[in-house]
Amino acid sequence: MKVSQMEKVVPLAPKKKPKERVWKKAKDIAEYFGVSVATISKWTNSNNDPLPSRRVRGVLQYDFELVEEWEERNTN
């Protein structure tokens, strides 16, 4: 294919680095809300809009940004 036949190539924009997540433990989230770790566990295991979390090597972790979004949805 000749250069004259090629379509103009548009360079791709550089990929943005993904925002680094801040992972917190249940104790940290409990301190943030001013409640017990048992309450955090209850919110995490709720059937209705549970507190978002993940389990890594048996330890629950909370993405702080998702926790703040959850707080906004669940605050009067």
C-alpha positions in Angstrom: 0.0 0.0 0.0 1.3 3.4 -0.9 1.5 6.2 1.6 -0.8 8.3 -0.5 -3.5 5.6 -0.2 -3.2 5.3 3.6 -5.8 7.1 5.8 -4.5 9.7 8.2 -3.4 8.0 11.4 -4.6 9.7 14.5 -2.4 9.1 17.5 -4.1 7.7 20.6 -4.2 9.8 23.7 -1.9 8.5 26.4 -3.6 6.3 28.9 -4.3 8.0 32.2 -2.9 6.2 35.2 -5.7 4.6 37.1 -6.5 6.4 40.3 -4.7 4.6 43.1 -7.3 3.1 45.5 -7.0 3.6 49.2 -7.8 0.4 51.0 -8.8 0.5 54.7 -9.4 -2.2 57.3 -12.7 -2.5 59.2 -11.1 -0.9 62.2 -10.3 2.2 60.2 -13.8 2.4 58.7 -15.3 1.9 62.2 -13.2 4.9 63.5 -14.3 7.0 60.5 -18.0 6.4 61.2 -17.6 6.4 65.0 -19.1 3.0 65.3 -17.9 -0.5 66.4 -16.2 -3.0 64.1 -19.3 -5.2 64.8 -21.5 -2.5 63.2 -19.2 -2.4 60.2 -19.5 -6.2 59.9 -23.3 -5.8 60.1 -23.3 -3.2 57.3 -21.0 -5.3 55.2 -23.2 -8.3 55.4 -26.5 -6.5 54.9 -28.7 -7.8 52.1 -29.8 -4.3 51.2 -26.9 -2.1 49.8 -24.1 -3.6 51.8 -20.9 -1.7 52.6 -18.6 -2.4 49.6 -15.6 -4.5 50.5 -13.3 -7.2 49.3 -11.5 -10.1 51.1 -7.8 -10.6 50.5 -6.1 -13.5 52.3 -9.0 -13.6 54.8 -8.9 -9.9 55.6 -11.7 -7.6 54.7 -10.6 -4.4 52.9 -12.7 -1.4 52.0 -12.0 1.0 49.1 -12.4 4.3 50.9 -13.8 6.1 47.8 -16.6 3.5 47.5 -17.2 3.7 51.3 -17.7 7.5 50.9 -20.1 6.9 48.0 -22.0 4.3 50.1 -22.2 6.9 52.9 -23.8 9.5 50.6 -26.4 7.0 49.5 -27.2 5.9 53.0 -27.3 9.3 54.8 -30.5 11.1 55.3 
